[in-house]
Amino acid sequence: MDQPLRKKNNGQISIVLNAQKRKALTKDLPESQLVPKSIPQEHTALKEIEEELGALVGMEEMKRIIKEIYAWIYVNKKREEIGLRAGKQALHMMFKGNPGTGKTTVARIIGKLFLKMNVLSKGHLIEAERADLVGEYIGHTAQKTRDLIKKAMGGILFIDEAYSLGRGGEKDFGKEAIDTLVKHMEDKQHEFILILAGYSREMDFFLTLNPGLQSRFPLVIDFPDYTIDQLMEIGQQMLKEREYSLSHEAERKLREHLVTVKSTLSAVAFSNGRYVRNIIEKSIRAQAMRLLLQNQYDRHELMTLRSNDLVFSDGRRGK
């Protein structure tokens, strides 16, 4: 039975389950029987993916686009059921943004969604970079690229720093990789999904290297840098997962450090969530050494990172 999808003003999709039938039965059934016991199977995919996306900090645009893709695929299936034309749209994507902004994480989530919706037969993610595609002699690159695409069939081929394929000029084998990708994007467009990722400016230039590239990416998604508050939230999530917490002084020191780093490092040099993760992992090891030397192992001390445990990327300590 049709499950109407209503779009709210904020872009969210509201799924109304069996709306007409429920209205008709209202007078005849006790209230306890009006509420469906479970969401129909075809909508559990959206619910599960929304929950996974909800755990991510920021990425509001990405969350909106995922819902739109879900709605488009679902409604197309409904059109097919009643004999209407429902063309298959290519779902190749381009992710533009700086390091540590969640591009690989989102690619994995998209694979899960498309598997649940039978868009992909496997939903797995193959990660690659220039060295995985570019060979050492004429013809080698095309073969390496074809082999990677073959591994990605039924799933997603995710190429990070894709712009590096075009850095060597006309005689570089990277151009051969681009040409091979373009051909298979067209020939096998419904059998796998290609996601190219990299810095915004470099990816814009990359699109000019092959006349067929730009038109084959209907979904171009920007991943903005995280704000200081979002970086702190990411850090708190990481700590919570590991059953640690920051002391008030450590929290203040970390925030001050992030403000300084974001204002001094260039946008492409700062690795966002990855930067915070590195600090936390180093600081946990420093805390372990401190507790070992102090011989203090009570629950509170085992769970608390203090300011002098913080280890920043330049080797300095929080103090």
C-alpha positions as protocol buffer text, in pm:
chain_id: "A"
residue {
  index: 1
  type: MET
  ca { x: 0 y: 0 z: 0 }
}
residue {
  index: 2
  type: ASP
  ca { x: 118 y: 353 z: -75 }
}
residue {
  index: 3
  type: GLN
  ca { x: 303 y: 527 z: 206 }
}
residue {
  index: 4
  type: PRO
  ca { x: 274 y: 903 z: 125 }
}
residue {
  index: 5
  type: LEU
  ca { x: 583 y: 1115 z: 187 }
}
residue {
  index: 6
  type: ARG
  ca { x: 523 y: 1473 z: 295 }
}
residue {
  index: 7
  type: LYS
  ca { x: 796 y: 1731 z: 281 }
}
residue {
  index: 8
  type: LYS
  ca { x: 818 y: 1978 z: 568 }
}
residue {
  index: 9
  type: ASN
  ca { x: 934 y: 2338 z: 531 }
}
residue {
  index: 10
  type: ASN
  ca { x: 1277 y: 2247 z: 671 }
}
residue {
  index: 11
  type: GLY
  ca { x: 1336 y: 1990 z: 397 }
}
residue {
  index: 12
  type: GLN
  ca { x: 1278 y: 1687 z: 618 }
}
residue {
  index: 13
  type: ILE
  ca { x: 1067 y: 1403 z: 489 }
}
residue {
  index: 14
  type: SER
  ca { x: 772 y: 1299 z: 699 }
}
residue {
  index: 15
  type: ILE
  ca { x: 649 y: 948 z: 624 }
}
residue {
  index: 16
  type: VAL
  ca { x: 277 y: 902 z: 679 }
}
residue {
  index: 17
  type: LEU
  ca { x: 200 y: 534 z: 707 }
}
residue {
  index: 18
  type: ASN
  ca { x: -136 y: 408 z: 577 }
}
residue {
  index: 19
  type: ALA
  ca { x: -288 y: 753 z: 627 }
}
residue {
  index: 20
  type: GLN
  ca { x: -623 y: 692 z: 458 }
}
residue {
  index: 21
  type: LYS
  ca { x: -682 y: 349 z: 612 }
}
residue {
  index: 22
  type: ARG
  ca { x: -601 y: 476 z: 958 }
}
residue {
  index: 23
  type: LYS
  ca { x: -857 y: 757 z: 927 }
}
residue {
  index: 24
  type: ALA
  ca { x: -1128 y: 514 z: 818 }
}
residue {
  index: 25
  type: LEU
  ca { x: -1065 y: 277 z: 1108 }
}
residue {
  index: 26
  type: THR
  ca { x: -1050 y: 541 z: 1381 }
}
residue {
  index: 27
  type: LYS
  ca { x: -1412 y: 497 z: 1491 }
}
residue {
  index: 28
  type: ASP
  ca { x: -1408 y: 119 z: 1487 }
}
residue {
  index: 29
  type: LEU
  ca { x: -1086 y: 22 z: 1660 }
}
residue {
  index: 30
  type: PRO
  ca { x: -963 y: 96 z: 2012 }
}
residue {
  index: 31
  type: GLU
  ca { x: -675 y: 344 z: 2023 }
}
residue {
  index: 32
  type: SER
  ca { x: -421 y: 75 z: 2109 }
}
residue {
  index: 33
  type: GLN
  ca { x: -478 y: -86 z: 1770 }
}
residue {
  index: 34
  type: LEU
  ca { x: -440 y: 235 z: 1567 }
}
residue {
  index: 35
  type: VAL
  ca { x: -65 y: 266 z: 1615 }
}
residue {
  index: 36
  type: PRO
  ca { x: 134 y: 35 z: 1383 }
}
residue {
  index: 37
  type: LYS
  ca { x: 346 y: -211 z: 1576 }
}
residue {
  index: 38
  type: SER
  ca { x: 644 y: -159 z: 1346 }
}
residue {
  index: 39
  type: ILE
  ca { x: 752 y: 55 z: 1054 }
}
residue {
  index: 40
  type: PRO
  ca { x: 698 y: -131 z: 724 }
}
residue {
  index: 41
  type: GLN
  ca { x: 1013 y: -301 z: 604 }
}
residue {
  index: 42
  type: GLU
  ca { x: 1057 y: -67 z: 307 }
}
residue {
  index: 43
  type: HIS
  ca { x: 1101 y: 232 z: 542 }
}
residue {
  index: 44
  type: THR
  ca { x: 1334 y: 78 z: 798 }
}
residue {
  index: 45
  type: ALA
  ca { x: 1623 y: 167 z: 566 }
}
residue {
  index: 46
  type: LEU
  ca { x: 1551 y: 539 z: 603 }
}
residue {
  index: 47
  type: LYS
  ca { x: 1501 y: 511 z: 978 }
}
residue {
  index: 48
  type: GLU
  ca { x: 1825 y: 323 z: 1035 }
}
residue {
  index: 49
  type: ILE
  ca { x: 2030 y: 553 z: 813 }
}
residue {
  index: 50
  type: GLU
  ca { x: 1877 y: 862 z: 975 }
}
residue {
  index: 51
  type: GLU
  ca { x: 1982 y: 729 z: 1316 }
}
residue {
  index: 52
  type: GLU
  ca { x: 2336 y: 670 z: 1192 }
}
residue {
  index: 53
  type: LEU
  ca { x: 2353 y: 1013 z: 1031 }
}
residue {
  index: 54
  type: GLY
  ca { x: 2204 y: 1168 z: 1344 }
}
residue {
  index: 55
  type: ALA
  ca { x: 2507 y: 1052 z: 1542 }
}
residue {
  index: 56
  type: LEU
  ca { x: 2736 y: 1254 z: 1314 }
}
residue {
  index: 57
  type: VAL
  ca { x: 2822 y: 1613 z: 1402 }
}
residue {
  index: 58
  type: GLY
  ca { x: 2718 y: 1875 z: 1146 }
}
residue {
  index: 59
  type: MET
  ca { x: 2670 y: 1768 z: 781 }
}
residue {
  index: 60
  type: GLU
  ca { x: 2319 y: 1911 z: 760 }
}
residue {
  index: 61
  type: GLU
  ca { x: 2335 y: 1940 z: 380 }
}
residue {
  index: 62
  type: MET
  ca { x: 2447 y: 1578 z: 351 }
}
residue {
  index: 63
  type: LYS
  ca { x: 2163 y: 1460 z: 573 }
}
residue {
  index: 64
  type: ARG
  ca { x: 1911 y: 1652 z: 360 }
}
residue {
  index: 65
  type: ILE
  ca { x: 2047 y: 1509 z: 35 }
}
residue {
  index: 66
  type: ILE
  ca { x: 2037 y: 1151 z: 170 }
}
residue {
  index: 67
  type: LYS
  ca { x: 1667 y: 1195 z: 250 }
}
residue {
  index: 68
  type: GLU
  ca { x: 1599 y: 1337 z: -96 }
}
residue {
  index: 69
  type: ILE
  ca { x: 1777 y: 1043 z: -261 }
}
residue {
  index: 70
  type: TYR
  ca { x: 1574 y: 801 z: -50 }
}
residue {
  index: 71
  type: ALA
  ca { x: 1249 y: 977 z: -145 }
}
residue {
  index: 72
  type: TRP
  ca { x: 1339 y: 981 z: -514 }
}
residue {
  index: 73
  type: ILE
  ca { x: 1422 y: 608 z: -524 }
}
residue {
  index: 74
  type: TYR
  ca { x: 1112 y: 516 z: -321 }
}
residue {
  index: 75
  type: VAL
  ca { x: 872 y: 724 z: -531 }
}
residue {
  index: 76
  type: ASN
  ca { x: 1025 y: 591 z: -852 }
}
residue {
  index: 77
  type: LYS
  ca { x: 943 y: 239 z: -733 }
}
residue {
  index: 78
  type: LYS
  ca { x: 583 y: 347 z: -672 }
}
residue {
  index: 79
  type: ARG
  ca { x: 565 y: 493 z: -1022 }
}
residue {
  index: 80
  type: GLU
  ca { x: 689 y: 164 z: -1167 }
}
residue {
  index: 81
  type: GLU
  ca { x: 424 y: -29 z: -974 }
}
residue {
  index: 82
  type: ILE
  ca { x: 143 y: 159 z: -1145 }
}
residue {
  index: 83
  type: GLY
  ca { x: 302 y: 159 z: -1491 }
}
residue {
  index: 84
  type: LEU
  ca { x: 442 y: 512 z: -1500 }
}
residue {
  index: 85
  type: ARG
  ca { x: 779 y: 590 z: -1654 }
}
residue {
  index: 86
  type: ALA
  ca { x: 1055 y: 581 z: -1392 }
}
residue {
  index: 87
  type: GLY
  ca { x: 1396 y: 648 z: -1540 }
}
residue {
  index: 88
  type: LYS
  ca { x: 1708 y: 531 z: -1361 }
}
residue {
  index: 89
  type: GLN
  ca { x: 1927 y: 822 z: -1257 }
}
residue {
  index: 90
  type: ALA
  ca { x: 2302 y: 781 z: -1226 }
}
residue {
  index: 91
  type: LEU
  ca { x: 2408 y: 829 z: -865 }
}
residue {
  index: 92
  type: HIS
  ca { x: 2779 y: 900 z: -908 }
}
residue {
  index: 93
  type: MET
  ca { x: 2889 y: 1167 z: -662 }
}
residue {
  index: 94
  type: MET
  ca { x: 3160 y: 1419 z: -595 }
}
residue {
  index: 95
  type: PHE
  ca { x: 3253 y: 1510 z: -237 }
}
residue {
  index: 96
  type: LYS
  ca { x: 3437 y: 1841 z: -199 }
}
residue {
  index: 97
  type: GLY
  ca { x: 3600 y: 1944 z: 125 }
}
residue {
  index: 98
  type: ASN
  ca { x: 3910 y: 1953 z: 343 }
}
residue {
  index: 99
  type: PRO
  ca { x: 4058 y: 1650 z: 528 }
}
residue {
  index: 100
  type: GLY
  ca { x: 3872 y: 1510 z: 828 }
}
residue {
  index: 101
  type: THR
  ca { x: 3528 y: 1643 z: 734 }
}
residue {
  index: 102
  type: GLY
  ca { x: 3361 y: 1299 z: 721 }
}
residue {
  index: 103
  type: LYS
  ca { x: 3366 y: 1218 z: 349 }
}
residue {
  index: 104
  type: THR
  ca { x: 3471 y: 852 z: 385 }
}
residue {
  index: 105
  type: THR
  ca { x: 3229 y: 797 z: 674 }
}
residue {
  index: 106
  type: VAL
  ca { x: 2937 y: 928 z: 469 }
}
residue {
  index: 107
  type: ALA
  ca { x: 3038 y: 716 z: 169 }
}
residue {
  index: 108
  type: ARG
  ca { x: 3010 y: 403 z: 386 }
}
residue {
  index: 109
  type: ILE
  ca { x: 2665 y: 509 z: 509 }
}
residue {
  index: 110
  type: ILE
  ca { x: 2548 y: 568 z: 152 }
}
residue {
  index: 111
  type: GLY
  ca { x: 2663 y: 216 z: 63 }
}
residue {
  index: 112
  type: LYS
  ca { x: 2451 y: 75 z: 347 }
}
residue {
  index: 113
  type: LEU
  ca { x: 2145 y: 274 z: 239 }
}
residue {
  index: 114
  type: PHE
  ca { x: 2170 y: 172 z: -125 }
}
residue {
  index: 115
  type: LEU
  ca { x: 2213 y: -193 z: -26 }
}
residue {
  index: 116
  type: LYS
  ca { x: 1900 y: -179 z: 189 }
}
residue {
  index: 117
  type: MET
  ca { x: 1708 y: -20 z: -100 }
}
residue {
  index: 118
  type: ASN
  ca { x: 1837 y: -272 z: -358 }
}
residue {
  index: 119
  type: VAL
  ca { x: 2010 y: 4 z: -554 }
}
residue {
  index: 120
  type: LEU
  ca { x: 2339 y: -179 z: -498 }
}
residue {
  index: 121
  type: SER
  ca { x: 2373 y: -557 z: -475 }
}
residue {
  index: 122
  type: LYS
  ca { x: 2657 y: -554 z: -218 }
}
residue {
  index: 123
  type: GLY
  ca { x: 2693 y: -202 z: -79 }
}
residue {
  index: 124
  type: HIS
  ca { x: 3062 y: -242 z: 1 }
}
residue {
  index: 125
  type: LEU
  ca { x: 3317 y: 41 z: -21 }
}
residue {
  index: 126
  type: ILE
  ca { x: 3644 y: 13 z: -214 }
}
residue {
  index: 127
  type: GLU
  ca { x: 3882 y: 296 z: -116 }
}
residue {
  index: 128
  type: ALA
  ca { x: 4147 y: 398 z: -364 }
}
residue {
  index: 129
  type: GLU
  ca { x: 4397 y: 671 z: -442 }
}
residue {
  index: 130
  type: ARG
  ca { x: 4621 y: 761 z: -733 }
}
residue {
  index: 131
  type: ALA
  ca { x: 4872 y: 480 z: -673 }
}
residue {
  index: 132
  type: ASP
  ca { x: 4593 y: 220 z: -693 }
}
residue {
  index: 133
  type: LEU
  ca { x: 4489 y: 333 z: -1041 }
}
residue {
  index: 134
  type: VAL
  ca { x: 4797 y: 466 z: -1217 }
}
residue {
  index: 135
  type: GLY
  ca { x: 5039 y: 214 z: -1369 }
}
residue {
  index: 136
  type: GLU
  ca { x: 5398 y: 233 z: -1483 }
}
residue {
  index: 137
  type: TYR
  ca { x: 5364 y: 182 z: -1858 }
}
residue {
  index: 138
  type: ILE
  ca { x: 5114 y: 232 z: -2140 }
}
residue {
  index: 139
  type: GLY
  ca { x: 4808 y: 12 z: -2094 }
}
residue {
  index: 140
  type: HIS
  ca { x: 4891 y: -75 z: -1732 }
}
residue {
  index: 141
  type: THR
  ca { x: 4680 y: 209 z: -1592 }
}
residue {
  index: 142
  type: ALA
  ca { x: 4367 y: 113 z: -1782 }
}
residue {
  index: 143
  type: GLN
  ca { x: 4398 y: -245 z: -1658 }
}
residue {
  index: 144
  type: LYS
  ca { x: 4454 y: -141 z: -1296 }
}
residue {
  index: 145
  type: THR
  ca { x: 4155 y: 93 z: -1314 }
}
residue {
  index: 146
  type: ARG
  ca { x: 3933 y: -176 z: -1469 }
}
residue {
  index: 147
  type: ASP
  ca { x: 4037 y: -420 z: -1197 }
}
residue {
  index: 148
  type: LEU
  ca { x: 3938 y: -172 z: -926 }
}
residue {
  index: 149
  type: ILE
  ca { x: 3603 y: -106 z: -1091 }
}
residue {
  index: 150
  type: LYS
  ca { x: 3546 y: -482 z: -1110 }
}
residue {
  index: 151
  type: LYS
  ca { x: 3608 y: -510 z: -733 }
}
residue {
  index: 152
  type: ALA
  ca { x: 3363 y: -224 z: -675 }
}
residue {
  index: 153
  type: MET
  ca { x: 3079 y: -381 z: -876 }
}
residue {
  index: 154
  type: GLY
  ca { x: 2766 y: -388 z: -663 }
}
residue {
  index: 155
  type: GLY
  ca { x: 2915 y: -126 z: -433 }
}
residue {
  index: 156
  type: ILE
  ca { x: 3100 y: 205 z: -423 }
}
residue {
  index: 157
  type: LEU
  ca { x: 3441 y: 299 z: -560 }
}
residue {
  index: 158
  type: PHE
  ca { x: 3566 y: 588 z: -344 }
}
residue {
  index: 159
  type: ILE
  ca { x: 3870 y: 771 z: -482 }
}
residue {
  index: 160
  type: ASP
  ca { x: 4023 y: 1022 z: -241 }
}
residue {
  index: 161
  type: GLU
  ca { x: 4236 y: 1312 z: -364 }
}
residue {
  index: 162
  type: ALA
  ca { x: 4103 y: 1231 z: -713 }
}
residue {
  index: 163
  type: TYR
  ca { x: 4244 y: 1556 z: -852 }
}
residue {
  index: 164
  type: SER
  ca { x: 4592 y: 1398 z: -825 }
}
residue {
  index: 165
  type: LEU
  ca { x: 4504 y: 1192 z: -1135 }
}
residue {
  index: 166
  type: GLY
  ca { x: 4532 y: 1510 z: -1341 }
}
residue {
  index: 167
  type: ARG
  ca { x: 4845 y: 1660 z: -1195 }
}
residue {
  index: 168
  type: GLY
  ca { x: 5101 y: 1516 z: -1437 }
}
residue {
  index: 169
  type: GLY
  ca { x: 4982 y: 1680 z: -1758 }
}
residue {
  index: 170
  type: GLU
  ca { x: 4902 y: 1527 z: -2094 }
}
residue {
  index: 171
  type: LYS
  ca { x: 5175 y: 1260 z: -2087 }
}
residue {
  index: 172
  type: ASP
  ca { x: 5094 y: 1139 z: -1737 }
}
residue {
  index: 173
  type: PHE
  ca { x: 4919 y: 802 z: -1703 }
}
residue {
  index: 174
  type: GLY
  ca { x: 4666 y: 963 z: -1471 }
}
residue {
  index: 175
  type: LYS
  ca { x: 4476 y: 1088 z: -1776 }
}
residue {
  index: 176
  type: GLU
  ca { x: 4438 y: 727 z: -1888 }
}
residue {
  index: 177
  type: ALA
  ca { x: 4280 y: 645 z: -1551 }
}
residue {
  index: 178
  type: ILE
  ca { x: 4035 y: 935 z: -1589 }
}
residue {
  index: 179
  type: ASP
  ca { x: 3934 y: 825 z: -1940 }
}
residue {
  index: 180
  type: THR
  ca { x: 3881 y: 467 z: -1821 }
}
residue {
  index: 181
  type: LEU
  ca { x: 3669 y: 583 z: -1528 }
}
residue {
  index: 182
  type: VAL
  ca { x: 3453 y: 801 z: -1754 }
}
residue {
  index: 183
  type: LYS
  ca { x: 3388 y: 511 z: -1992 }
}
residue {
  index: 184
  type: HIS
  ca { x: 3283 y: 272 z: -1715 }
}
residue {
  index: 185
  type: MET
  ca { x: 3073 y: 537 z: -1539 }
}
residue {
  index: 186
  type: GLU
  ca { x: 2860 y: 539 z: -1852 }
}
residue {
  index: 187
  type: ASP
  ca { x: 2870 y: 169 z: -1947 }
}
residue {
  index: 188
  type: LYS
  ca { x: 2817 y: 39 z: -1591 }
}
residue {
  index: 189
  type: GLN
  ca { x: 2641 y: 338 z: -1438 }
}
residue {
  index: 190
  type: HIS
  ca { x: 2374 y: 133 z: -1260 }
}
residue {
  index: 191
  type: GLU
  ca { x: 2610 y: -144 z: -1144 }
}
residue {
  index: 192
  type: PHE
  ca { x: 2840 y: 59 z: -922 }
}
residue {
  index: 193
  type: ILE
  ca { x: 2869 y: 411 z: -784 }
}
residue {
  index: 194
  type: LEU
  ca { x: 3180 y: 623 z: -820 }
}
residue {
  index: 195
  type: ILE
  ca { x: 3252 y: 884 z: -554 }
}
residue {
  index: 196
  type: LEU
  ca { x: 3541 y: 1120 z: -618 }
}
residue {
  index: 197
  type: ALA
  ca { x: 3665 y: 1322 z: -320 }
}
residue {
  index: 198
  type: GLY
  ca { x: 3911 y: 1601 z: -263 }
}
residue {
  index: 199
  type: TYR
  ca { x: 3974 y: 1968 z: -190 }
}
residue {
  index: 200
  type: SER
  ca { x: 3711 y: 2200 z: -341 }
}
residue {
  index: 201
  type: ARG
  ca { x: 3935 y: 2413 z: -562 }
}
residue {
  index: 202
  type: GLU
  ca { x: 4136 y: 2119 z: -695 }
}
residue {
  index: 203
  type: MET
  ca { x: 3821 y: 1918 z: -770 }
}
residue {
  index: 204
  type: ASP
  ca { x: 3675 y: 2210 z: -968 }
}
residue {
  index: 205
  type: PHE
  ca { x: 3989 y: 2208 z: -1185 }
}
residue {
  index: 206
  type: PHE
  ca { x: 3978 y: 1828 z: -1211 }
}
residue {
  index: 207
  type: LEU
  ca { x: 3633 y: 1846 z: -1372 }
}
residue {
  index: 208
  type: THR
  ca { x: 3780 y: 2043 z: -1663 }
}
residue {
  index: 209
  type: LEU
  ca { x: 4027 y: 1764 z: -1756 }
}
residue {
  index: 210
  type: ASN
  ca { x: 3773 y: 1548 z: -1939 }
}
residue {
  index: 211
  type: PRO
  ca { x: 3470 y: 1690 z: -2123 }
}
residue {
  index: 212
  type: GLY
  ca { x: 3250 y: 1406 z: -1999 }
}
residue {
  index: 213
  type: LEU
  ca { x: 3331 y: 1435 z: -1630 }
}
residue {
  index: 214
  type: GLN
  ca { x: 3109 y: 1716 z: -1508 }
}
residue {
  index: 215
  type: SER
  ca { x: 2785 y: 1586 z: -1661 }
}
residue {
  index: 216
  type: ARG
  ca { x: 2834 y: 1243 z: -1502 }
}
residue {
  index: 217
  type: PHE
  ca { x: 2821 y: 1371 z: -1143 }
}
residue {
  index: 218
  type: PRO
  ca { x: 2461 y: 1471 z: -1070 }
}
residue {
  index: 219
  type: LEU
  ca { x: 2541 y: 1493 z: -698 }
}
residue {
  index: 220
  type: VAL
  ca { x: 2815 y: 1733 z: -591 }
}
residue {
  index: 221
  type: ILE
  ca { x: 2827 y: 1773 z: -214 }
}
residue {
  index: 222
  type: ASP
  ca { x: 3032 y: 2021 z: -14 }
}
residue {
  index: 223
  type: PHE
  ca { x: 3167 y: 1915 z: 324 }
}
residue {
  index: 224
  type: PRO
  ca { x: 3236 y: 2236 z: 519 }
}
residue {
  index: 225
  type: ASP
  ca { x: 3502 y: 2262 z: 788 }
}
residue {
  index: 226
  type: TYR
  ca { x: 3380 y: 2207 z: 1143 }
}
residue {
  index: 227
  type: THR
  ca { x: 3332 y: 2499 z: 1378 }
}
residue {
  index: 228
  type: ILE
  ca { x: 3511 y: 2506 z: 1714 }
}
residue {
  index: 229
  type: ASP
  ca { x: 3191 y: 2399 z: 1892 }
}
residue {
  index: 230
  type: GLN
  ca { x: 3147 y: 2110 z: 1648 }
}
residue {
  index: 231
  type: LEU
  ca { x: 3509 y: 2001 z: 1694 }
}
residue {
  index: 232
  type: MET
  ca { x: 3459 y: 2001 z: 2070 }
}
residue {
  index: 233
  type: GLU
  ca { x: 3141 y: 1796 z: 2026 }
}
residue {
  index: 234
  type: ILE
  ca { x: 3331 y: 1546 z: 1810 }
}
residue {
  index: 235
  type: GLY
  ca { x: 3596 y: 1522 z: 2081 }
}
residue {
  index: 236
  type: GLN
  ca { x: 3334 y: 1467 z: 2350 }
}
residue {
  index: 237
  type: GLN
  ca { x: 3175 y: 1189 z: 2143 }
}
residue {
  index: 238
  type: MET
  ca { x: 3509 y: 1015 z: 2097 }
}
residue {
  index: 239
  type: LEU
  ca { x: 3582 y: 1038 z: 2468 }
}
residue {
  index: 240
  type: LYS
  ca { x: 3238 y: 910 z: 2564 }
}
residue {
  index: 241
  type: GLU
  ca { x: 3280 y: 606 z: 2338 }
}
residue {
  index: 242
  type: ARG
  ca { x: 3607 y: 529 z: 2516 }
}
residue {
  index: 243
  type: GLU
  ca { x: 3462 y: 606 z: 2864 }
}
residue {
  index: 244
  type: TYR
  ca { x: 3679 y: 910 z: 2929 }
}
residue {
  index: 245
  type: SER
  ca { x: 3600 y: 1273 z: 3005 }
}
residue {
  index: 246
  type: LEU
  ca { x: 3792 y: 1600 z: 3017 }
}
residue {
  index: 247
  type: SER
  ca { x: 3846 y: 1796 z: 3334 }
}
residue {
  index: 248
  type: HIS
  ca { x: 3716 y: 2156 z: 3318 }
}
residue {
  index: 249
  type: GLU
  ca { x: 4070 y: 2286 z: 3276 }
}
residue {
  index: 250
  type: ALA
  ca { x: 4150 y: 2031 z: 3003 }
}
residue {
  index: 251
  type: GLU
  ca { x: 3833 y: 2125 z: 2817 }
}
residue {
  index: 252
  type: ARG
  ca { x: 3929 y: 2493 z: 2830 }
}
residue {
  index: 253
  type: LYS
  ca { x: 4283 y: 2421 z: 2713 }
}
residue {
  index: 254
  type: LEU
  ca { x: 4164 y: 2207 z: 2424 }
}
residue {
  index: 255
  type: ARG
  ca { x: 3918 y: 2474 z: 2308 }
}
residue {
  index: 256
  type: GLU
  ca { x: 4187 y: 2744 z: 2325 }
}
residue {
  index: 257
  type: HIS
  ca { x: 4426 y: 2527 z: 2126 }
}
residue {
  index: 258
  type: LEU
  ca { x: 4169 y: 2457 z: 1854 }
}
residue {
  index: 259
  type: VAL
  ca { x: 4091 y: 2828 z: 1821 }
}
residue {
  index: 260
  type: THR
  ca { x: 4463 y: 2903 z: 1778 }
}
residue {
  index: 261
  type: VAL
  ca { x: 4525 y: 2622 z: 1531 }
}
residue {
  index: 262
  type: LYS
  ca { x: 4224 y: 2705 z: 1313 }
}
residue {
  index: 263
  type: SER
  ca { x: 4334 y: 3068 z: 1295 }
}
residue {
  index: 264
  type: THR
  ca { x: 4698 y: 2991 z: 1206 }
}
residue {
  index: 265
  type: LEU
  ca { x: 4689 y: 2682 z: 984 }
}
residue {
  index: 266
  type: SER
  ca { x: 4559 y: 2702 z: 629 }
}
residue {
  index: 267
  type: ALA
  ca { x: 4220 y: 2540 z: 567 }
}
residue {
  index: 268
  type: VAL
  ca { x: 4372 y: 2250 z: 371 }
}
residue {
  index: 269
  type: ALA
  ca { x: 4642 y: 2186 z: 634 }
}
residue {
  index: 270
  type: PHE
  ca { x: 4397 y: 2149 z: 924 }
}
residue {
  index: 271
  type: SER
  ca { x: 4249 y: 1799 z: 937 }
}
residue {
  index: 272
  type: ASN
  ca { x: 3931 y: 1881 z: 1135 }
}
residue {
  index: 273
  type: GLY
  ca { x: 3787 y: 1571 z: 1310 }
}
residue {
  index: 274
  type: ARG
  ca { x: 4102 y: 1373 z: 1235 }
}
residue {
  index: 275
  type: TYR
  ca { x: 4307 y: 1640 z: 1416 }
}
residue {
  index: 276
  type: VAL
  ca { x: 4090 y: 1611 z: 1727 }
}
residue {
  index: 277
  type: ARG
  ca { x: 4108 y: 1230 z: 1720 }
}
residue {
  index: 278
  type: ASN
  ca { x: 4487 y: 1240 z: 1709 }
}
residue {
  index: 279
  type: ILE
  ca { x: 4498 y: 1469 z: 2014 }
}
residue {
  index: 280
  type: ILE
  ca { x: 4264 y: 1243 z: 2210 }
}
residue {
  index: 281
  type: GLU
  ca { x: 4453 y: 924 z: 2127 }
}
residue {
  index: 282
  type: LYS
  ca { x: 4789 y: 1077 z: 2222 }
}
residue {
  index: 283
  type: SER
  ca { x: 4640 y: 1226 z: 2541 }
}
residue {
  index: 284
  type: ILE
  ca { x: 4495 y: 893 z: 2651 }
}
residue {
  index: 285
  type: ARG
  ca { x: 4840 y: 738 z: 2624 }
}
residue {
  index: 286
  type: ALA
  ca { x: 4990 y: 1030 z: 2820 }
}
residue {
  index: 287
  type: GLN
  ca { x: 4727 y: 987 z: 3092 }
}
residue {
  index: 288
  type: ALA
  ca { x: 4810 y: 616 z: 3118 }
}
residue {
  index: 289
  type: MET
  ca { x: 5177 y: 698 z: 3174 }
}
residue {
  index: 290
  type: ARG
  ca { x: 5089 y: 959 z: 3437 }
}
residue {
  index: 291
  type: LEU
  ca { x: 4868 y: 718 z: 3629 }
}
residue {
  index: 292
  type: LEU
  ca { x: 5134 y: 449 z: 3611 }
}
residue {
  index: 293
  type: LEU
  ca { x: 5395 y: 680 z: 3762 }
}
residue {
  index: 294
  type: GLN
  ca { x: 5152 y: 813 z: 4025 }
}
residue {
  index: 295
  type: ASN
  ca { x: 5015 y: 466 z: 4103 }
}
residue {
  index: 296
  type: GLN
  ca { x: 4658 y: 605 z: 4102 }
}
residue {
  index: 297
  type: TYR
  ca { x: 4388 y: 378 z: 3966 }
}
residue {
  index: 298
  type: ASP
  ca { x: 4056 y: 484 z: 4120 }
}
residue {
  index: 299
  type: ARG
  ca { x: 3759 y: 507 z: 3884 }
}
residue {
  index: 300
  type: HIS
  ca { x: 3751 y: 887 z: 3859 }
}
residue {
  index: 301
  type: GLU
  ca { x: 4122 y: 914 z: 3777 }
}
residue {
  index: 302
  type: LEU
  ca { x: 4102 y: 631 z: 3523 }
}
residue {
  index: 303
  type: MET
  ca { x: 3825 y: 816 z: 3339 }
}
residue {
  index: 304
  type: THR
  ca { x: 3958 y: 1174 z: 3356 }
}
residue {
  index: 305
  type: LEU
  ca { x: 4197 y: 1343 z: 3115 }
}
residue {
  index: 306
  type: ARG
  ca { x: 4360 y: 1643 z: 3281 }
}
residue {
  index: 307
  type: SER
  ca { x: 4513 y: 1947 z: 3110 }
}
residue {
  index: 308
  type: ASN
  ca { x: 4869 y: 1816 z: 3153 }
}
residue {
  index: 309
  type: ASP
  ca { x: 4764 y: 1494 z: 2974 }
}
residue {
  index: 310
  type: LEU
  ca { x: 4676 y: 1682 z: 2654 }
}
residue {
  index: 311
  type: VAL
  ca { x: 4929 y: 1629 z: 2376 }
}
residue {
  index: 312
  type: PHE
  ca { x: 4892 y: 1863 z: 2079 }
}
residue {
  index: 313
  type: SER
  ca { x: 5011 y: 1802 z: 1723 }
}
residue {
  index: 314
  type: ASP
  ca { x: 5328 y: 2007 z: 1768 }
}
residue {
  index: 315
  type: GLY
  ca { x: 5428 y: 1796 z: 2068 }
}
residue {
  index: 316
  type: ARG
  ca { x: 5334 y: 2063 z: 2323 }
}
residue {
  index: 317
  type: ARG
  ca { x: 5142 y: 1963 z: 2636 }
}
residue {
  index: 318
  type: GLY
  ca { x: 4832 y: 2129 z: 2777 }
}
residue {
  index: 319
  type: LYS
  ca { x: 4985 y: 2202 z: 3122 }
}
